[in-house]
Each structure stands twice: as C-alpha cells, then as structure tokens.
Amino acid sequence: MTPSNPLHDDSGSTHLDSTAQLMDRITSQLGSRLSLVSPDGSRRPAPRPRAGTRPTLVLVPHGSRDPRALATVTGLAERIREQRPGLTVRLGHIELNEPLLTDTLAAQQGGRAVLVPLLLSRGQHVKRDIPAAAAGAPHLDTRVAAPLGPHPMLAEALHSRLVEAGWPTRPPSTGTRRRHAVVLAAAGSRDPDSAADTEAAAALLADRLGVPVTPAYAAPTAACARTVPDALEALAAEGRTRTAVAAYFTAPGRFATQSAAAAPWIAAPPLGAHPALARLVLHRYDQARSVPSAAEYRRLTAV
C-alpha cells in the first residue's frame, strides 16, 4: 500500500496545503481583490467578463539551436489551446528561435497580452529582458506573469517524467529508499534568486518522492556552483547507488543533453508538453491577468 504523502493523495493529485501553494493563492487573490477597490475605499462589484476580451497568451521560451526545442514548445502551445478553447496562444522567443518576442508583440495590432515565461526560476530574463520587451510595445496593454517555478505542478510533471524513464511507480521500501536519490539538473544563473527557486523546486520534488533531491547546474556560476557530476559524486559517496537525473528544463537542448549524459542510472526527459505544465501556464496567465495595470493601479489608488 502506497504511504500517504503531504503533497499528493493516492490518486496522484496535488493538495493545496503546501506553503508554496498558499503563497501562490495569496498572490493571486491579492491582485483580484485590489481591482475591486474604488478610490474612496468602498468595494465595487466584480466586473463581468465580456466575450472575446481575453488577453492573448504569449508563451516566452528562451530558444535553442536544438530543433527539438521549437517542436516541443509548439506542442505545448497546442496542448494549452486544447485545455482552454478559444484562447489565442502565440510564441515569442527571447533568442535563437523565431518568432522572437519583440516581433510577436509588434505584430499584434493593439489589445491585451499576458507574457508567460517558459522559465523555471527568477533571473535576468524574467526580471529585465521580458519586461523590457513588454515596455517596447506601448500599443499593447501587457502583463508579465511570474516564472513557472517553483510550484507543486512542476513536481508532478518531474515525477511523471522520472517514472517514464524507469523510476519506481511505487515508493521504494525503507531499505531500498536509502539507495535512491535524484539530481535536479537545471541551467544555472548568476542571479541568487534563481538558485533559491531551484532549491525550493528540489524540496517539493523530494517531498513527493520521499528521497533526497539535490539541485545541480549544467552551466555553473557563483550563485549556482554545484555541477551535475559534483552532485552525483556526493550522493554516491553517501551510498546512493540508484541516482536519477531529472531534467529541470522545459524543452530539449544542449544543457538537458549534457546533464542526461552524466546520469549513472536513468535520466528523465525535459518537461515538454506535459499536461501539468500546460495547466501551470494557464494558472500563471490567470494570475497575471487579474493584476491591474500600472494605469489602473494609479486610478484605483488615487486620493
């Protein structure tokens, strides 16, 4: 019998009782409630959504020279359209692939757009490059969503990819568990916030699997110094003879391939067009569209 887990039940569904999800819900509700406040402090009735007024969802992947990357994010866009029929979904890459984000925004003739980074942690692309692209499209009413991670839905997708690669479908026994571990292979960043987000994602996956999960990086920096081989070596020294590499990447590319090649046992594929990833993209989209724009915020808070 599978033991209970605080992050999911026996069906594999994720409970809304983790700290990460609580923070997520508070952030979303805060934006929604602010939009219902009049300048005099009274509560205004919630506006009724009008047909055809949903903002365009612009998926913002990094881009890669690996041709599989474009095919993967295109497949993810199709899955998102399936989950929310009628929603306009476009791609806009940061670099290396077309269409570029700046071109996608320039091509949209007015209206609203929500930019959802297909990035798993905070870093310069999220903090600087994507907001700059949005600011460079003044003809659009834009919102920039939070990066996808950390979030329990990513732990769900990572677990699923590990099982596809050969991870036990049931939690290992106590004795076997002492030999199992996972290295969460990420790209790496100079931003310490990125390292903190990856550490949090590793903790969520460890809670789900019941074994140690060590974050490590394909492109180490001062902020993300631990390499994938370093992490594997340290776990082997602890007697972890069944260590898998989980790919903390949205699509195939050089870093994902490099990390998988170091695996002593199994290596999971990138997240790709996993259904949980599509649900998470829509969750970030909904969060961002509920937050007032700068102009709306000034109007709502005017004295």
N, C-alpha and C positions, 0 to 999 in steps of 0.2 A: 504493500500500500504506500502510495506516494505521500511523504510527510507534507504538512501544510507549510506554506511559505508566506511571509507577511506581505509580499508584493504580488502574489497571484494565487488563485484558488485552483482546485483540482482540474478545472476545465482549461486552465492556462490564461484566463482573463486577468487583467490587472486591476487591483483595487485602488481606489482613490484615497489611500490613507498614508502615503509616504510624505515626507517633508517636501521633497521636490515638487510633487503634485499639488500640495497645499499652497506652496508659493506660487505655482503656476495659476491656480484658480484665483488666488487673491489678486494677482496682477491683472488677469482678465476682467474680474468683476470691478476692479477699481476704475478701469477705463470706461466700462459700460455705465457705471453709476455717475461718473463725472459728467457724462454727456446729458444726464437728466437733471442737472442743476441749473436753475435760472440765475441771472446776475444778482437778483435780490436774495438769493439763498433758498428760495422755495423750490419744491420739486415740480418739474414739468412732466407731463405724460410721455411715455415712451413713444417715439415716432414709429409709425407703421412702415415696414419695408415696402418699397414700390417695385413692381415687376420691372425687370431689365436694368436695375440700378446697381447690381452687384459689381464691385470693382474687379478689374482684370487681375488675375493672379499671375504674377511674373515669377517664375522659378529662376533662381540665380545660382547655377552651379559654377564651380571655379573654372572648369575647362581642362582639357587634357589632350595631349598628342595621341593618346591611345584611342583608336577608332571605336573601341567598345564603350567608351565613356559617353559619347554622344548618343549612341544607340540606347544606352541604359537610362539616361535622363529623359530621352524621348519616350521610352516605355513607361517611366514613372509619371510623366505628364498625361499619358493616355489612361493610366490607372486612376489618377486624380479626377479626370473627366468622367470616368465611369462611376466613381463614388459620388460625384456631385454634377449630375447632368445639367447642361445649360451654362455652366461656369466657363468663362473664357480663360484659357490657360496658355501662357506663352513662355518661351525660354529666352533668357538673356544672360550670356556667359560673361564672367569677369575678364577672362583672357583665353587665348589659344583655340577657341572654337567659335564658330558663327551659329546663330546671331550673337553679337556682343550686346551686353546690357544697354549701352548707350544707344545703339541702333534700334533695339526693340522699343525703348522709350520714345525715341524720336519718331518712330513710325506710327505710334498711337496718336490719333487725332483727338486730343482732349479727353476729358472724363477722369476716372479714378483708377488707380492701380495700387496693388499691395505687392511689395517685393519680398519674397520669402527666400532667404539664403539657404541653399542646399549645402550648408556648412554646419559642422557639428559642435562648434565652440566659438567663443568670442575671440577676436583677433583684429588685425588691421583691415582686412576685407570687410568685416562686419561693422567695425567702428568708423572706418574712414571711406573706403572705396565705394561701397554700395550707397551710403548716404550722399556722397559727392555726386554719383550718377543721378540720384533722385533729384538733388538740388539743381542739376544741369538740365532738368526737364520741367521748366516752370509752367509749361502749358498743361501739365497734369497735376491732379491732386493725388499725391503719393503718400503711402505709409511704408515704412521698412519694418518687417517683422523680426522677431528675435531669431537667433540661430536655432537649429533643431535640437541641439543637446545642451545640457544633459536632460533626459526625460525617460520615464519608465517605458514608453513605447519603443524607444531605441533599444532598451534592454530586451524587450520582447522580440524585436527583429534580430538582434545579435544572437539570442538564444536559438531562434529558429534556424539561422544560417549555420550555427555550430552543429545543430542536430543533422542538418543536411550533409555536413562534412563528415559525420561519424560520431559526434558526441552522444553519450548515452541518452536515450529518450527518457529514462527514469533516473532520478538522483542516485549516484553511486552509494554503495553501502559505506558504513563508517570507515572500515579498513581501506576500501578502495579509494574513498574520498581523499585520504591522506596522500595519495599519489597523483591526484588530478589537480590541475591549475590551468589558468588561461592568461595569455598575454594579450592585452587590448592594444593593437597596433594602430597608432594614429600618425598623422602627418608631422605634427610638431609646429611650433610657432615661437616667435620671440616675445609674445605677449604672455605674461604670467597668468592672466585671466583664462587664457586658452588651456594652460596646464591644469588650473583649478577645475575647469569644466570637464576635462578628460578624466581627472581623478574622481570627480563625482559620478561620471558615467561608469567608470570601473567599479565603484562601490555599488551602484544599482545592479550591475550585472552579477557581481559577487553575491549579493543578497538573493538574487533569483536562482543562481546555480548552486549555492552552498559551498563554493570552493574559492580559494584566493584568485583574484583577478588583478594583474599588475599592468598599469598603463606604461607604454613604451612608444618610442618615436622613430619614424623612418628617416626624418631629417632633424637630428638633434640640435638644440640650441641651448643657450644658458638657462632659459626658462623651462625647456623640455629636454633635459640632458640624457635621460635613460634611453639607450638604444634597445631595439628588439633583441639582438643577440645578448646584450648585457642582462636583460630581464630573464631570458631563457636560461642563461648560465646560473643566475642567482637561484632560480626555482629548482634547477637540477641539483644544486648543492644542498637544497633542503629535502631532497628525496622525492621531488615531484617528477616522476618518470612518465606521466601522461599529461603533457602540457600542450594545449592547443593554442593556435594564434587566431584571434578574432579580428577581422578587418573592420576597423572603425573608419570606413570610407564609404561615401555614397555611391561611388562608381569605380570601375576598374581603372588602373593607371600605374605609373611607374612605382609609386610608393607601395601600393597594395601588392603588386607583383614581387617587389623586393622583400616585403615583410613575410609573404607566404613562403618564399624560398628558404627562409631561415627556420621554418617550423620543423621540430624534431618528430612530430606525430601528425596531427591534422591541422589544416588551415582552412578557415571558413571563407567563403566569398564575400565581397562587399555587400552592403545593404541593398543596393539596387532598387528595383521596383517592388519591394516587399509591401504588402498591404498595410502593415503598421506604419511604414514610412509615409505612405500616402495619407493615412489618417492624421499623422502628426503634422504634415504640411498644411492640411486644411485647418487643423487646430491653431497653428501659428497664424494662418491667414485670418481666421475669425478673431483671434486676439487682437491683431494689428488693426483690423478694420473697425473695431469697437472703440479705439482710442481717438479722441478728437484731434483734428489737425491743429497746427500752430495758430491759424487764424481763428478756428472755432474755440480753442482754449482761451485766447485773449478775449473773445467776445463773452464767453461764459464766466470768466473771472473778473470782468470789468467792474469797477465800482461806480 
